[in-house]
Structures are given as structure tokens and as C-alpha cells.
Amino acid sequence: MRLLVAAVLFVGGALVGLAAVAVHSWWWGLLLAAVASIGCVLALPARWWVQVPFTLGWWVPFVIAMFSRREGDYAVGRHPLDYGLVVLGPVLELVALVKLVLRSAPRGAR
């Protein structure tokens, strides 16, 4: 059952990542992508088999978009909003990691 959930979360993360890559070139799109991506990570339960597949799935369309297209240009280039998307990826991973670490910390250590 966990494997099925992880596969669904991987696909869900890929869809959120694809949407983020698609709309990040507008300021409101980058804001929407950040809110949706981080909101999904915060809404998911703090379990390794839940957080990791989602965030790995998010990275798939982002990494594919980093390679040049047939036309010779890039989906993620040198525009300031593109750098915002580049920063969003590690921030997403950091939020997931902090959430997992806080969950695994003993009650008295918080």
C-alpha cells in the first residue's frame, strides 16, 4: 500500500512541478507555484515515504526544463523569475526536511 501511495505522490509532485515550470515566468505564477508547492508539502503527513516521493516528483519537470529545447532556448533561463524557481526547489526540500526532523524529534527536545 505504501508503494502505491508513494507512486501516486510522485506523479502528484511531478504535476505540481510541471505547473510551477509552466507559470513561473509571470510574477503571480511564481508566487502561485511557491504557495502551491510549499502548501502541498505542509499539508502532507510528515512521513519519509510521503514527503520524499512528492518532492522528488516535483524535481523531475524542473530538471527536464533546465535542458535546452529543440529551438535552442531554455524553459528556465536567466530571467529573475527563473532564478526564483531555481530557489524554490531547495526551499521546498528544506521545508520537507524540517517537517520530517521536527516530527522525529523527541517531545521534550522541541
Buried (B, 14 or more C-beta within 10 A) or exposed (E): EEEEEBEEBBBBBBEBBBBBBEBBBEEEBBBBBBEBBBEBBEEBEBBEEBBBBBBBBBBBBBEBBBEEEEEEEBBBEEEEBBEBBEEBBEBBBEBBBEBBEEEEEEEEEE
